Amino acid sequence: MKIAVIGTGPLAIEFAILMHRQDAHVTLFGESQLGGNVIRHSPISTLSMEGKWSEVTTEDGREIAALKVEETIPSLEEYYRHYLKSLINYCEENIEIKKFNVQRVQKRFLSLQDEVPGKSRLEDLFRVVHTRVDEEGEIEFFDDFDIVVEAIGAQAKIFAGPAGGLAINEKFNQNEIYYQLGNDTASELLDFRGTIALVGEGIESASLLLFLKTWLSLDTKNNLYLVQDNERPFEKLCLDSPELDKEITNLIKEEKVLWQKDCREVEIEIENYRLLPREEQIKFRMSEFPEPRLKILTEYTVTSIDHLTDREGLFLTLESPTWKGSDRKEIFTLNCGKLFVLKGSTASYLAQNMRTDVGPLHSEPGYYTLGQNQLHEKGQYLLKEALPNIFSVRDNILSFFTRVNT
């Protein structure tokens, strides 16, 4: 099993060691040095040492540090010097460590409502997106894992990526993306000619789609992509509003009729072209069938938004897992002059949605948090209260796997 442990504090270190000793492949993510404020013996540490040695250490850790259990209460400096320092050395020698800034954790493909029927939960990987700095500046990368354990604070954002999180490189192109409809958006769009991509299934997205019916009719070169992770456009929204469902259905049907009409006209042109003598055919180019002006891409998730230096507009990478259907492309790319991301007020960042549960065990299998739920008034957590949670998380993880006898 591949486990990502995000954090550099004692809980992250203890849990990484615990799972490494269970023969799991563990990767520790943390931009700062392992140990964090504990190394600096900082008085503003989020860690409170109000516990005896036996309460703030683990059996594995004491074995690594060759520490005898004492019933005294250690200071932060003593805890680091006699215990945590040895655990840090062990991690550096035995566990993969990536000193990158983790931006977010998101589901790889699924929306919040999605299920994987008859499949292992490992079909539904977690994506850890992190940034690295090189000569070109800060660039986003990602790694996929079966299990994610966060031992850090939480952030909530609504963006274009899976489950409302940021798509790769989205934050670097935010100034070119519309996340809400402004008062002057409509008038601006009527003057725009080109391709628009509309991502989202909220009421704002539906309203803009209906408005763009007029925009599509203004120029035959105008194109609109509608991207949703639902099985059918605005599935939930239309269930709550039959009238809206009727409007959207009519719009889609009308655009399909117009496209079929254009295709029939081109078909006649092609037939006439083929009737021409060879010497006449070489003077002209045979007509091509047109693309529909309204392209609907359902059950796709935006996983990357890029801006190419030699091309205009934004380039979107959309992904759909194979279990969504064998007749679709797993990866689809499109180029647009304007991008609207209107995901609706009910959308939420996946990790934030799962953090509404109490304790480290969440409703989403494979996702865990450590430390956040033990925060006290001073913004600190008691290590003696938080440490036992690593064993609850370990037992829950192991319930998904069967050890192979060798």
N, C-alpha and C positions, 0 to 999 in steps of 0.2 A: 504494500500500500504506500502511496505517496502522500506525505503529510507536510503541509506548510504551517509553520509556527511563526506568527508575526509578533515581534516584540523583542526587547533586549533585557528586560528585567528578570528578577528571580523566578517568577511564574513561568515565563517563556523558556528560560534555561532549564528549570526542573522538569517541565513537561517534555521538552525536546530530548533530554537524557532518558526519561522514563520510556518514551516510545522508541528511541534508538535501541534500547535494551530489549525491546519487544521485536527487534529485527525489522522495524519499519524504516522506510527511506524518508528521512526527515531533512527538511530545508528550513533553516532559521533566517528570517528576513528582519533586518533592522538597520536603519541608516547610521545610528550612533553605535558606539562601542558596547560590546556585551557588558552588562552590569549597570549601564546608565548612571543615574544619580548615585547609586550605591557606591560605585567606584570613587566618586568625588566626595563621598560621605556628606552629601548635600542635605542641609536642614529643610529644603523644600521638596524632598523626595516624596513621591506618592506612596512610599512604603512605610508602614509603621511597624516597629520592632517590639511591640508590646506582647512578648511571648517568650517562653523558655526555649532553650536550645532544642529540646525534644519536640516543641510545637512548631518551630520555624524551619526545620530541616526534614529531609526524607531519609529513609534507610539507604536508598541508592546513593544519595548525595553524601551521607556520612561515610559510606564505604569508600567512595572516590576520594574524599578529603581526609580519610583516616582519622575521623573525628569521634571522640568518645562522648556519649550523651551526658550532658550536665544539666542540672536543674536551676542554673542561674539564667538571668536574662541578659543576652549579649547587647552591646551597643552596635550601632550601624557599622562602625569601623571594625569591631571585632568579628562581626558576622561576615564582612567581606574578607578580612585577612585570614581567618581560620577556616572559612567554609566556601564562600561563593567564588573566591579566586581560583580554587582548585576545580570547581565545576566549569568555570569559564575556560580554563586550560583544556579540560576534557572535551568540551564542545569544539574548540578550535582544532583539536587533533583528530576528532572522530566524526564530526557532523558538518555537513555542507552549510556554509554561512554566506549569505548574499547581503552585502552592506549597501542596499539600495533603499530608496524612499518608496514605500508602498503607498500607492495612490488610492487603491480601492480593491475590494473583493466583490466579485459578481458571479452570478451563474453564467456558465459558458454559453448556453443557448436559451434556456427556458425562461418564459415569463413567470410572474409570481403565481399564476393560476395553473400552470402546466403540470401535467403528470407524465410519467413514462410508463405506459401500460405494459405489464409483463416483462419489464426489464430490470436489471440490477441498478441500484442507485449510482453505481460507478459509471453508468452511461451518461450521467448528469454531472460533469466535472465542474469544479470551481476554478475561476480564473483570477490569478493574483497579478494585478497590473502594477508595475513599478517603474521608476524613472532612473536613468543613468545619465551622467554628465560626461560628454566627450568633447572633442575639439569643435564639434558642430553645435554644442549647447546641450540642453536637457531633452532627452528622447525617451519616449515610453516603450516599454517592452512588457512581455507577459510570460507567465508559466502557469500550466494547468495542473491541478492536484485533485486527488480523491477526497481528501480531508483538509479542512482549514480550521486552525485554532488561532483566534485573535486574543492577544494579551495586551491590547492597547486601547486607546479611547475610540469613540465612535463619531462618524460624520454621516449626514444624510444629504443626498443630492438627487435631483431628477434630471436626467440627461437622455441622450439618444441610445445609449448602449443597453446591454441585457439587463432586464429588471430595473430600468431607470437609472443605471449607473453610467459613468462616462464611457464612451467608446474610445478605442485607442486613438491617441492624437486629437481627440475632440477638444480638450481644454486649450490646445494651441490654436484652434480655429474658431473659438467661441465668438469672436467679434464678427464673424461672417455668417453666423447662424441666428435665426429668429426663434426665440424660445417663448414668445408671446405675441399676440396681435396688437400692434399699436394703432392709434387713431388714424394715422395716415397710411397704414399698410395697404388698404384697398386701392386707393388712388395710385400709389406707387406701382402696384402690381399690374394695373391696367395698361401702364406704359412700358412694362417689361416684356421683352420678347426672348424666348429661349425655353429652357427646361427648369421646372420646379420639382423638388422632391418634398413630399409631405410625410412626416413620420409621426405616428401617434393615433390614438383611438379615443381621445377625449372630445368633449363638446366643441372646443375651439377648433380642433382639427376637422370635425364634421362640418362646422360652419364655413371654414375656409374652403373645403372641398366644394361645397355647394356654390360658393361665390365664384370659384375658379371655372365653373361651367361657362360663365360669360367670357372669362379670359381665354379659354380654349377656343372659343368661336371667333376671336378677333384675328387670329393668324393661324394658318395651317401648319406653321412650323413650331407652334407652341406645344410643348409636351409636359405631361404631369405624371410623376411616379407617386403612387400611394403605397406606403410601406407600413405593414402592421404585423404583429406576432399572433393575431387572432386567426382562426380558421377561415372566417368570412369577415368582410369589412365592417368595422364598428359593431361587432357581434353583441357585446354586452350593452352598449349604448342603445342599439336598436331594439333590444328586448324591453327596455324601459320606456321606449317612445315609438310606438307603431307609426306615428305620423312621420317622424324622422326617418324611420326605416323605409317608408314608402318613397320619400324624396330621394334618398341615396340610391335605392334600387332603380328608380326611374332614370336618374342621372347615368348610372352605369349602363343600363339598357340602351339609352339614347346614344351614348358614345359608342357602344358596340355596333349599333345599327349604322351610324355614320362611317365607322371603320369598314364594315362589311360592304357598304355602298362604294367606298373608295377602292376596295379590293376588286369588286366586280368591274369597275371602270378600268382598272389596270389590267385585269384579265382580258378584257376586250382589246385593249391596246396591244397586249402581248400576242394575241391571236392574229391581229392585223399585221403585226410586225413579221410574224412567221410566214405570212402569205406573200410577203414582198420577195422579189428576186434577190439573189445573193448580193449582186452589185449595189442594190438599194439598201440592204440591211447594214452593210459596212459603213454607210453614211450616218447612221443613227445608232443610238444606244438603246438597247431593249429596256423597257420600263421595269421597275422593281416593285414588288408588293410593299405597300406602306406599313409602317409600324402603327399600332393603335396610339392615339394621342393620350389616352388615359391608360396607364399601365399599372395594374394592381398586383402587388407582391405581398401575399399573405403568408403567415407563418415564417417570416424572415426576421432576423435580428440584426441591427446595425452594430457591427463590431469594430469598424474603423472609419474615420473621417480624415481624409488627407488632402493637402493642397500641393499640387505639383508645380514646380517653378516654371516649367515650360508649357503649361496648359492653364487655361482659365477655368474658374469655377472650382467646386469641391468634388472629390471622388469618394464615393461611399462603397464600403465593402459590406455585403450582407451575407449572413450565414444561416443555414438551415440544416439541422442534423438529418441523417439518413432515415431515422425512424419516423420523420414527418411524412415520408412518402418517397418511393423510388423514382417517381417521374419528375422530380424537381432537381434543379441544380443545388449542390451543397453550398457553393459560393457564387454570388452574383455581384457584379460591380456596375456602378452607374455614375455618370457625370451630370452635375446640375449647376445651373447658374445661381439659384437661390434654394436654400434649405430651411424648412420650417420643422421644428421639433416641438410638437404640441401633444404631450403624452397624457394630459388630464390631471386633475387634482388628486385622483385616487392612486396615481402611480407613485412608487416609492423605491428608494434604493434598497436593494435586497437585504443587505446586512442590517440596515436600520429596521426593516420590517421584522426580521427575525429576532432582533434584540428586544422586542416588546415582551418576549417570554421572560419568565423569572428564573434566575439561576443560569448555570453554564450550559445546560442541556436545552436546546431549542427545538422547535417543531420541525425545522428543516434538517433532515439527516445529513450528517457530515460536516455541519457548521457549528462551531463552539466559540464561546468567549470566556475569558478568565480575568477576574479582578474587577470588572466594571460594576458588578452587582454587590460588591462588598465595600463600596466607597462610603466613608463616614463624613461627618460635618466638615472636617478640615480638608476634604478632598483626598484623603489618604485611605488606603485599605489595610486592614490588619492581616499580616502574612499568615498568622496562625488560623485565621478564619478562611482565607482564600486558598491556602495550600491543599487542603483535603479535596478540593474540587478537581484537581488534576487526576485523581484516581477515579472519580465519577466519570470524567470525560474518557479516560483510558478504557474503562469497563464498557462504556457505551460504544466506543469505536470497535473494540474487539468483538462485540456482539454481531457485527456485520461480516466478520471474517472467520474462517476456519484455518487453524494452523496446519500446514502440510507436514506430515511425519517424514523425516529423512533418515 
